Amino acid sequence: MSDDTCANPLLLGWIKEWLDQARERNTKGVTVYKKAYESMKACPLTFQHPSEAQQLNGLGPKLCERLTNKLKEYCNEHGLPMPEDPRTAKADKRKSTDGDAEGQPAKKARKPKPYAPALRSGPYALILALSSLDENSNQSMTKAELIEKAQPYCDSSFTVPSDPTKFFTAWNSMKILLTKELVYTRGHPLKKYSLTEEGWEVAKAIKKTIQKSNQNTLPLDVQSDVTADNPRTAQREDLASQRDFERQIRPGLQAHSSQRDSLDSLENTLDDSTITPIPISPDNFTVQLILDTREVRTSKDRDYISNELIRKGITPEVRALEVGDTMWVAKFHDPTFLRKYGEEGDEIMLDWIVERKRLDDLIGSIKDGRFHEQKFRLRRSGIKNVIYLIEEFAVTHHESNAAAAQKYHDMVASAIAQTQVVNGYFVKRTKNLDDTIRYLARMTFLLRNMYSAPSPPSSHTSARPSHTLALLPTRHLSLSSSHISALNTLRAQNPHVTYGVTFPTFCAIASKSDALTLRDIFLKMLMCTKGVSGDKALEIQRVWPTPQAFIRAFEELTDPKQKENMVADRMAHVMVGRKKIAKVLSRKIAEVWGGLPG
């Protein structure tokens, strides 16, 4: 769904404006506004007042209040009446009703009806499909498996919107089941779905209703001649089945409401079998350039890079990336190609990613620590060929004197050397933005040539070898370091093969916040101390695997001097790059972790 077809274009536009501002300033608000933007964009309901948007995921009272103030300014500017807050209207109506009903006994509060999905609706089909699993086992289904199983029970498609102008498919009803705690998910990055205890009660009630109405003798996608010829009869039967279904479900739900187990404690079940890559033929895909949404020339000229690439024969896709500024994927001609392997999406990551830094931005990221944090996430992503692209930019305006200019020059030179020698990344320097665009276009053409079918030899030339692509199934991966070690082993065995994961899986692995392991959190905590780079944090974590082990090591020492030098002494023979961990840094770490007075 495009922004133009959104049911609430004004509200969506203001959220988009705040999202862009947060991205330009690189603040934590990016996550909040991005979530709110996606929810508002996908919502088919038209809101009369911003306060009604609180029902959406990601829009809380504060954000709705800000939208309300924005709407007031808009109405004043255009001479329009401000819509009434429905909550105020309801409160006034309630007061008047209470005033008229004084002296009358209060009405009994109605018991909430148990959830009963409409016949042959999305939730109905999903619950029936999941009920095909064994209730007493730990089985679950992937999205692809679940859609295939549920489609015969549903009148709407789970993959194609019923209305070409809309975004929603029957799969969107999964949100209802998750919200009502009838279904739970586990596994990351490949989600798997199962029924909760209440979900099983709903499933059993559906099956009893089907048996009672003799629908078990017919395929669920076939209507009887009587109901097909008489819509009113069909409607009455549907209503009767719905009421019967509610009667069936109510006792079971009440019996289980007091003994519901917590689903959050369920651990992911990982497939420990050997990773078997799936070879992909070059005829099935094309190499596609992906740009991050923040890759703009200026805030007023956001499409400059895309337009210039199109002029050079490259049509990029622009989307929000978890890591890096530019990357390349193998995009399949058939959008359903990966579904037969139980995977989502239609793209596999290739082994090239670009982190673009304008010179002034590079200086800023070194100062505030983003430089090390970004390199740490690039390493964790598993991408083999990382290109650090540094774009020239005048930095003398920061401080005018020669000493300051020399300081920045030394800082950048040191950062570039560390990136090349320690991290092993390729550093590409460009003169300006246009030079950067030319480089991205050349890289795209090069990769398309590399992954095309090999050309036959001629009388003048030998056969051109091509790189081959293989898919690593998501179900065989975890988000731990085993993912990286498995990649390294496969690459060493077959250096001319690119082993890639699907784009959704890559985003889950590279995410800043999703599925952080204890190891990831500990490394991030260590890097909060000024001077502790990603590489130093990794070396410390190898000696003390967890925060608890690190703190206990300090507690076992009684002499403050021993605490001060503990990290430096224990790691005296460990080289991080070309240096050891100095005693000055060791003291800083002890002040944070060992309770040493600052």
N, C-alpha and C positions, 0 to 999 in steps of 0.2 A: 504494500500500500504506500503510495507516495504521499508527501506532505499535503498536496493539493486536495486529495480525496479524503483527508482526515475529517472525522465528524466535528472536531473542535479546532479548526485551523488557527484561530487567534491564540488560544492557550498553548497549542503546540509550538507556534512561532516564538512565543516568549520563552518557553522552556528551552528551545533550540538556541536562542540568543544567550541565555545564561550558560548553557552547556559550552558554547563556543568561547565565551569569556573565560570559563574555568579551564578549558583546554589551553588557551593562550597563556594563562597565568600558571598552568601546571599545578593547580590546587587539588585538594582531596574532593572538592565538590563535583569533579568530573563523574565519579561513580554514581553519586546521588542523582545528578541531572540526567545522566545517560539512562538510568533505570526508569526515571519518570518520563523521559522522552519516548522510550520504546513502549511503555504502557499506554501513554496518551495516543501515540500514533496507531496502535493496534486496536484501540477502543472503538466500537461501532456506535456507542451511545452518544447523543448530543446532550451536553450539560447546559442547563439554564443559568447556573451559578457555579463559580469555581469550587465552592465548598463541596459540591456533589462529587468532585474528582477524588475525594478521600477514599472512595471505595476501590480505587485502582492501586495496584502494587507499586510502591515507590513514591506515592504522593501523600505526605503526611500533613498535619494541620498547619505547620509553618509555611510549607511550600504553597499550600492552597490559599493561605492568608496573603502571601506575596502576590499570587495570581489575582486575588480579589482586588488588591490595591492597584495592580496594573490595569485591571478592567475598569476601575473607577476613573483612573486617569484617561483611559481611552474614551469612556462615555462622556466625560466632561469636555474632552477635546473635540468630539464630534457632535455634541449636543444631543446625546441619546440618554434615555432613562436607564438608571442602574437597575438590573434585575434584582428581585427580592430573594434574600437568602431563604431557601425552603425550610431550614431548621427554625428560623424565627417565625415563619408563617405557621408551622406545625405547633410551635409553643403557644402562639396566640390562640389558635383554634382549640388547643387542649384546655387553655384557661377558660375560654368561653363555655366549652362543654362541661367542665368541672363546675362552673358557676351555676349552670342550668340544672345540674344533676345533684345539687346539694341535698343531703338527707336520704338519698337513695343508696342502697347497699352497693359496695364495690363489686364489679364483675370479676368472676374467676379468670385468672390468667390461663389462656389456652396452652395446652401442652404442644410443643413444637412437633410438627408432623415428621415422621421418619422420611428420609430421602428416598424418592421413588423415581427413577429416570423414566422419561417417556419411551414408549415402545419404539424400537428401531432407531433410537437417537444415538448420538456419539457415546455418551456415558453408558447407555444400555449395552451397546456392542462391545465396548472396552471391558466392562465387568464380565460379560459372558465369555469373552476371549480369555481373560485371565483365570476364569473359573475352570478352564480346561486343564490347568496345572493341578498337581497333587496338593491338597490342602495341608497334609501333614509333613510335607517335605519342604526343603529350602529352595524350591525352584522359582525362577523369575524369567521374564521375557525382555528382550531388547525392543526398542521402538519399532524397528523394521519387522521383527517377528510378530509383535503385537498388532501392528496395522494389517499385516497379511491375514492374521487369524480373525480380526474383528470386522473386516470389511464386509463379509457376507451377511452380517447381522445388522448392518446399518444402511439406511437409504441415502445418506450423503457420503461423499468421498472423503477419505482421510488424507489425501495428497493434493487434490485439485479443488480450489474454491468453487462452490456452487454458483456464485455470481462472479463473473470476470472482473467486476469493479471492486470486489471485496478481497480481503486478505485471509479471512478465516476459513479453516477446513474443520472436519469433524474431530481432528486431533486436538483442537483447542479445548475441547470439553475435558481433556485430561486434567486441566487446571482445577475444574470443579471437583473432580474426584480426589485430587491431592488436598485441596482446601478442606473438604469434608472428611478427610482422613479415612477414606475408603480404599485408597491405594497409597503405597509408599514406594520410594525409590531407593536404590543403593547402587554402589559402583561408581567409579570415576576414572577416566573421563567418559566411558560408555555407560550410560544409565540403564538400569534394569528395573522392571516394574513387577510388583506383586500386590495381592489383595491383603488388606488388614483383616482382623477378626470381624469388624463390622462390615467390611467389603464382602467377606464370605457369606454373611447373613443376607445381604442384599442379593448376592448371586443365587443363593438357595431359594430365596423368595421369587426371583425371576423364573427360575426353572420350574417351581411349583405352579406358578401362574401359567406358564407355557403348557405344562402337562394338563392342567385343569381345563384349558380352552382347546385341548386337542391339537395344539400347534406342533407338538412333537412328532406328529405324523407327516408334517409338511416341511420342506426346506424353508428356512426363515426368510428367504428373499422371494418366495412365491405366495401370492394372494389367492384365496379361494375365489371361485367364480361368483359366489353370492355377494361377498363383500366388495369385489371389484365392480360389480354392476350397480351396487347400491351404496353410495358413499355415506349416507346417513346411518345405514346398518353398520358399516365399518366403524364409523365414529362412535356409535353406542357401544360396540364390542370393545373398542379401545378403552373407553372410559370405564366400562365394567372391569376389564382386565386390570386397569390402573388401580381401581379401588380394591380389588381382590389382592393385588400385589401389596398395597399398603397394609392390609390386614395381615397378610402373611409375614411381613417383615417386622412389624412392631414388637411382638414378643421376643424375638431373637435379639434385637438391638437392646431392649431393656435388660435382658439377662447378661449381656456382655459389657454394658456401659460402666459397671463398677469394677471390672477386672481387666481393663485395657492395659496392655503392656506398652512400655515406652519403645518406640521404633528407632529413636535416635541412637540407641546403644548397639544397633546391629552393625557388625563390621562388614566391610566389603569382602566379597568372595572373589579371589583372584584365580585365574587359570594359570596353574604352574607348569603347564605343558610347554614343550620347547617351541620357541617362536619359529614359525614356518612362513617366510615371506611369500607373497603372491605376485608372480611376474605380471607386468602390465605391458601390453603391446603399444608401440608408439602410434599406431593407427587409431587408437581409442581416445586420444587427448591432444590438446594443444597447450603450449606454454602461455600462461596469463600473468601479466604484471599487476600486482596489487599495491595500491598506495594507501597510506594511513590518512585518515580524515584531517589530521593536523598538519599535513604537508601542504602548506599554502605559501603564496608569495607574500601577501599581506592580508589583513582581515577584510579588506575591500576588494581584493583580487584573488579569491579563493580558488578559481578554476584555471589559473594561469598554467600551472604545471601539467594538468590534464590536457588542456587545449594544445599546448606545445608538443606533448607526446603524440597526440592524435595527428598533428601536422606531419610528424615523422613516421607515421604509419603504425603507431602503437596505440591501441585503445585500452587504457587502464581501467581497473575497477577500484573504486574508492570505498573504503570501509574502516571501521575502528579496529586497530591492531593491538594485541596485548603486548607485543614486544617488537622493536624495530620500526622503521619508517617505510621501507619498501621490501617486498618479497615476491617470489615467483612460485606459482602453483601449477600443477598439471590439471587442467580443467577438462572434464570428459564431455564428449559430444553428446552422449546419452546421459541425461541427468539421473537416471535410475540405475546406472551401471554398478555403483558400489553397493546397492541394496542387496544384491544376490550374495554378497559376502558379509551381510549383517552390519554394514557400515552406514553412517549418515552422511549427507552432503554429496557433492559431485566434484570434490577437489582433493588432490594429494599434495602435500608440501614438497617442494624441491629443496635442495641443500644450499640455497643461496639467500642471504638476507642482508639488507643494507641498513645501517644506523647512520643517518645523516646528521651532521653537526655543523652549524654555522659557527665561525670562529668565536664570536661573542657568546653564543650559547654554550660552546665547549668550556669556555672559561667559567661561566656561571655554574655549569654542572659539576666542574671540578671543585669549586668552592663549597657548594651545598651538599656534595656527596652523591648526587644522582649519577655521576660518571661511573663510579664503582658499582652502584646498585644495578644500573642498566647492563653493565658487562656481566655481572653475576647472573642476571636473568637470561642473557643471551647464551651463556654457557649451559644453563640448566635446560634451555629449550632443545638442545641436542642438534642444532643446525651446524653442519660441518664448516661451510664457507661463510664466515662473517666478514662483511666489508664495512670498515669504518670510513665513511666519506666525510672529509673535512672541507668545508666551503670557505674560501677566503672572505674576510670581512674586516673593514677598518676598525681596530680596537683602540686606537690612540685617543678616542674621545672619552674613554673611561677615566684616565688621568693623563694630564698633559705633559708631565715632566719625563725626561728620558729614563730615569731610574725605574719609574712605574712601567713604562713600555718594555724595558728589558726584563722586568719581573714577569710580566705576562708572557713574553716570548719564551723565557726559560720554562715556565709552567706548562705551556703548550708542547714544547719540545720534549719535556720529560713525560708528559701524558702519552704522546705519540709513540715514543720509544717503548714505554711500558706496554702499550697496546700491541705493538708488533712483537716484542721479544718475550714478554711474560705471558700474554694471552694468546699469542700466535694468530692474531687477526690481521687481515690485509688492510692497509691504510691507503686510501685513494684521496689525493688532494685535487680540488677543482678551483678554477679562478672565480667563478660566480655561479648563479643559479642556472643560467643557460648552459654552461659547461656541464653542470650536474645532470641536466635533462638529456643532453647528448650522450653522456655516459650511460644513463639508465636505458636509453633506446638501444645503444650498441650492445649492452649486456642482454637485453631481451632477444635481439636478433641472434646473438651468439648461442643462447640457451635453446632457442627454437631449432637452431641448426644441430646442436648437440643431441637433442632428444628426438629428432626426426628419424625416419627409417634410414638405415645405412645405404649409401649410394653404391652401385656396382662399379667395379674397376673399369677403366677405359684403357686405351692404348697409351695414353699420356700420363694417366694418374692411377695411383693405387686405390683400393677400396677405402672409403672414409669410415672409420669406426664411430659408432654412436654410443652414448651412454644409455644404459637400460634402467628402467624404473621398476621398483618392487614395493608392494604395500605391506607394511607391518600391521597385522590385525590388531585393532584396539583392545579386543578382549584378552590379549596376551600381555598387555602392558600394565605397569603400575606407574605412579608418579614419583617413585623413589629413584635413587641413583642407578637402580638396575636397568632402567630404560636407557640411560647413557652407556652403561657398560655393554649391554646387548648390541647397541648400535656400533660401538667401537669394534667389537668382535666381528660383526658381520662385515664392516667396512674393511677391516684388515684382510679378511678372507677374499673379498671381491671388490677391489678398489674402483672398478668401472661401473659398479651398480649403485644407483641412488636408492637408499632405503628410506621411504617416507611414510608418514602417518597422515590420516585425513585432516583437513583443515580444522574441523571442530575439536578433534583430539589435540592438535597442536595448541589451539587457543587455551584449552583446559590445562595443558602442561605448562604453558608460558605465562598463565595468569598471575597478576601481582598478588591476588588475595585468595583465589579459589584453591581449596584442597591443600593448604599449606601443611607440611609435615612438621613434627617437632624439630627436626633437623633444620628445616628452612627458617622456622621462627627463631631458633637459637642463633643461626648465622645473622639474621637481620638484627637481633638484639645486640650481638657483638659489634656489628658495623655502626651502631649508634654512637659508639665511642670514637671521637675524632682521632684519626690516625690509623684506625683498624680498617684496612681495605678488605675486599672480598677474599683475596688470596690469603691474607693473614688470618681472617676469620675461619677459613677452611682448615688451615694448619692447627689452629687452637681447637677446633671441633674434633679433629682427628685424635687429639690427646685426651680431651674431656668431651665425651660424646653428647652429654645433655647438660642443661643449665643446672640441674640438681648436682651432678657430678662435679661441675666447676665450682659451685658454691661450697660444697662439702670439702673440696681440696683446700680452699681458703680457711674454712673453719677448723681444719685439723692443725693449722699452724697457729701458734700463740705469739710468736715474735713478729711485730709489725714489719721489721726489715725483711723477714722471710716472705711475708705476704707481698711486700712491695716488689720483690725480685722473683716471685714464684714463676711467672710466665716466662720471663727472660732466661732464668736458670734452666727450667725444664726444657726449653726449646733452644738451648745454646747451640746445638748442632744442626738446627733446621734453618735452611736458607729460603727466604721468601723473595723470589727474584734474585737480586744480587746482594740482599741485605738480610741481617738477622733482626729479630724483634728486640728493639732497644730497651734499656732499663727505664728510660723516661716514659715510653709507651706502656711498659709493664706496670709502672706505678699508676698511670691513668686507669688502666683496667682494674687494678686492685681497689682503687677508690670507688669504682662502680659496683664491682662484684664481691669484693672482700671486706667491705665495711671500713676501709682505711679512710681516716679523715682527710678531706681535700685541702 
